[in-house]
Amino acid sequence: MTAARVVRPERRGAFERWAEEILAVAAAFPGNLGATLLHPGEGSSEYHLVYRFADEASLAAWEASPQRRSALEQLRGMVDEERFVRVAGLDSFSPVRRSRARAGG
């Protein structure tokens, strides 16, 4: 799952501290395979949190958890916009066209 959040410029430090905390909580959650924060590029305030879980049930348990719910409440006043996307497998992250090499050519 990815969560994209446009953070108010004056709240970036607070958001980054919040992100470190929530990623640590998620990392200890059953079925978690890793989580990371992607920082915005130049001229942007959009951060991406990427969570990986072993299966759909583990992700659903994280999404419904009181720990996550409590953490999301702390975002009030920090974020102007947010989007959530569920993806499965690495192909969802990199839409690169792949072709097979032909023998002899």
CYANA upper distance limits for C-alpha pairs under 8 A (distance plus 0.5 A):
  1 MET  CA     50 VAL  CA      6.41
  1 MET  CA     51 TYR  CA      5.74
  1 MET  CA     52 ARG  CA      7.03
  1 MET  CA     84 PHE  CA      7.58
  1 MET  CA     85 VAL  CA      6.15
  1 MET  CA     86 ARG  CA      4.88
  1 MET  CA     87 VAL  CA      6.41
  2 THR  CA     48 HIS  CA      7.00
  2 THR  CA     49 LEU  CA      6.08
  2 THR  CA     50 VAL  CA      4.99
  2 THR  CA     51 TYR  CA      6.76
  2 THR  CA     84 PHE  CA      6.22
  2 THR  CA     85 VAL  CA      5.75
  2 THR  CA     86 ARG  CA      6.94
  2 THR  CA     87 VAL  CA      8.34
  3 ALA  CA     48 HIS  CA      6.00
  3 ALA  CA     49 LEU  CA      5.63
  3 ALA  CA     50 VAL  CA      7.05
  3 ALA  CA     82 GLU  CA      7.44
  3 ALA  CA     83 ARG  CA      6.22
  3 ALA  CA     84 PHE  CA      5.04
  3 ALA  CA     85 VAL  CA      7.05
  4 ALA  CA     46 GLU  CA      6.94
  4 ALA  CA     47 TYR  CA      6.13
  4 ALA  CA     48 HIS  CA      4.91
  4 ALA  CA     49 LEU  CA      7.03
  4 ALA  CA     82 GLU  CA      5.93
  4 ALA  CA     83 ARG  CA      5.64
  4 ALA  CA     84 PHE  CA      6.89
  5 ARG  CA     46 GLU  CA      5.85
  5 ARG  CA     47 TYR  CA      5.81
  5 ARG  CA     48 HIS  CA      6.90
  5 ARG  CA     79 VAL  CA      6.88
  5 ARG  CA     80 ASP  CA      7.99
  5 ARG  CA     81 GLU  CA      6.15
  5 ARG  CA     82 GLU  CA      4.81
  5 ARG  CA     83 ARG  CA      7.10
  6 VAL  CA     45 SER  CA      5.79
  6 VAL  CA     46 GLU  CA      4.67
  6 VAL  CA     47 TYR  CA      6.84
  6 VAL  CA     79 VAL  CA      6.17
  6 VAL  CA     80 ASP  CA      6.14
  6 VAL  CA     81 GLU  CA      5.63
  6 VAL  CA     82 GLU  CA      6.85
  7 VAL  CA     11 ARG  CA      7.18
  7 VAL  CA     12 ARG  CA      6.75
  7 VAL  CA     15 PHE  CA      7.82
  7 VAL  CA     45 SER  CA      5.95
  7 VAL  CA     46 GLU  CA      6.73
  7 VAL  CA     47 TYR  CA      7.76
  7 VAL  CA     78 MET  CA      6.26
  7 VAL  CA     79 VAL  CA      4.93
  7 VAL  CA     80 ASP  CA      6.58
  7 VAL  CA     81 GLU  CA      8.02
  8 ARG  CA     12 ARG  CA      7.04
  8 ARG  CA     45 SER  CA      7.54
  8 ARG  CA     78 MET  CA      6.19
  8 ARG  CA     79 VAL  CA      6.30
  8 ARG  CA     80 ASP  CA      7.01
  9 PRO  CA     45 SER  CA      7.17
 11 ARG  CA     15 PHE  CA      6.56
 11 ARG  CA     78 MET  CA      6.07
 12 ARG  CA     16 GLU  CA      6.59
 12 ARG  CA     78 MET  CA      8.26
 13 GLY  CA     17 ARG  CA      6.85
 14 ALA  CA     18 TRP  CA      6.67
 14 ALA  CA     78 MET  CA      8.33
 15 PHE  CA     19 ALA  CA      6.51
 15 PHE  CA     75 LEU  CA      8.17
 15 PHE  CA     78 MET  CA      7.22
 16 GLU  CA     20 GLU  CA      6.74
 17 ARG  CA     21 GLU  CA      6.94
 18 TRP  CA     22 ILE  CA      6.75
 18 TRP  CA     71 ALA  CA      8.47
 19 ALA  CA     23 LEU  CA      6.43
 19 ALA  CA     37 LEU  CA      7.64
 19 ALA  CA     49 LEU  CA      8.35
 20 GLU  CA     24 ALA  CA      6.75
 21 GLU  CA     25 VAL  CA      6.88
 22 ILE  CA     26 ALA  CA      6.58
 22 ILE  CA     68 ARG  CA      8.01
 22 ILE  CA     71 ALA  CA      7.21
 23 LEU  CA     27 ALA  CA      6.49
 23 LEU  CA     35 ALA  CA      6.55
 23 LEU  CA     36 THR  CA      7.36
 24 ALA  CA     28 ALA  CA      7.09
 25 VAL  CA     29 PHE  CA      7.12
 25 VAL  CA     67 GLN  CA      8.17
 26 ALA  CA     32 ASN  CA      7.30
 26 ALA  CA     35 ALA  CA      7.73
 26 ALA  CA     51 TYR  CA      8.40
 26 ALA  CA     62 TRP  CA      7.99
 27 ALA  CA     32 ASN  CA      6.25
 27 ALA  CA     33 LEU  CA      7.89
 27 ALA  CA     34 GLY  CA      6.53
 27 ALA  CA     35 ALA  CA      7.05
 28 ALA  CA     32 ASN  CA      7.55
 29 PHE  CA     62 TRP  CA      7.65
 30 PRO  CA     58 SER  CA      7.11
 31 GLY  CA     53 PHE  CA      5.85
 31 GLY  CA     54 ALA  CA      5.56
 31 GLY  CA     55 ASP  CA      7.64
 31 GLY  CA     58 SER  CA      5.80
 31 GLY  CA     59 LEU  CA      8.16
 32 ASN  CA     51 TYR  CA      8.16
 32 ASN  CA     52 ARG  CA      6.51
 32 ASN  CA     53 PHE  CA      4.94
 32 ASN  CA     54 ALA  CA      6.76
 32 ASN  CA     58 SER  CA      7.85
 32 ASN  CA     59 LEU  CA      8.45
 33 LEU  CA     51 TYR  CA      8.30
 33 LEU  CA     52 ARG  CA      5.65
 33 LEU  CA     53 PHE  CA      5.62
 33 LEU  CA     54 ALA  CA      6.71
 34 GLY  CA     51 TYR  CA      6.66
 34 GLY  CA     52 ARG  CA      5.81
 34 GLY  CA     53 PHE  CA      7.77
 35 ALA  CA     49 LEU  CA      7.66
 35 ALA  CA     50 VAL  CA      5.91
 35 ALA  CA     51 TYR  CA      4.87
 35 ALA  CA     52 ARG  CA      6.54
 36 THR  CA     49 LEU  CA      6.28
 36 THR  CA     50 VAL  CA      5.85
 36 THR  CA     51 TYR  CA      7.28
 37 LEU  CA     47 TYR  CA      7.65
 37 LEU  CA     48 HIS  CA      6.35
 37 LEU  CA     49 LEU  CA      5.12
 37 LEU  CA     50 VAL  CA      6.95
 38 LEU  CA     47 TYR  CA      6.31
 38 LEU  CA     48 HIS  CA      5.50
 38 LEU  CA     49 LEU  CA      6.73
 38 LEU  CA     50 VAL  CA      8.23
 39 HIS  CA     46 GLU  CA      7.88
 39 HIS  CA     47 TYR  CA      5.61
 39 HIS  CA     48 HIS  CA      7.28
 40 PRO  CA     44 SER  CA      6.01
 40 PRO  CA     45 SER  CA      6.07
 40 PRO  CA     46 GLU  CA      5.65
 40 PRO  CA     47 TYR  CA      5.69
 40 PRO  CA     48 HIS  CA      8.29
 41 GLY  CA     45 SER  CA      8.18
 41 GLY  CA     46 GLU  CA      8.46
 52 ARG  CA     59 LEU  CA      8.47
 53 PHE  CA     58 SER  CA      6.63
 53 PHE  CA     59 LEU  CA      6.19
 54 ALA  CA     58 SER  CA      7.08
 54 ALA  CA     59 LEU  CA      8.31
 55 ASP  CA     59 LEU  CA      7.02
 56 GLU  CA     60 ALA  CA      6.57
 57 ALA  CA     61 ALA  CA      6.65
 58 SER  CA     62 TRP  CA      6.82
 59 LEU  CA     63 GLU  CA      6.66
 60 ALA  CA     64 ALA  CA      6.70
 61 ALA  CA     65 SER  CA      6.49
 62 TRP  CA     68 ARG  CA      7.38
 63 GLU  CA     68 ARG  CA      7.07
 63 GLU  CA     69 ARG  CA      8.37
 64 ALA  CA     68 ARG  CA      7.78
 64 ALA  CA     69 ARG  CA      7.81
 65 SER  CA     69 ARG  CA      6.84
 66 PRO  CA     70 SER  CA      6.45
 67 GLN  CA     71 ALA  CA      6.74
 68 ARG  CA     72 LEU  CA      6.65
 69 ARG  CA     73 GLU  CA      7.01
 70 SER  CA     74 GLN  CA      7.42
 71 ALA  CA     75 LEU  CA      7.76
 72 LEU  CA     76 ARG  CA      8.38
 75 LEU  CA     79 VAL  CA      6.89
 87 VAL  CA     92 SER  CA      6.37
 87 VAL  CA     93 PHE  CA      8.28
 88 ALA  CA     92 SER  CA      6.91
 89 GLY  CA     93 PHE  CA      8.33
 90 LEU  CA     94 SER  CA      7.27
 91 ASP  CA     95 PRO  CA      6.72
 91 ASP  CA     96 VAL  CA      8.49
101 ALA  CA    105 GLY  CA      7.80
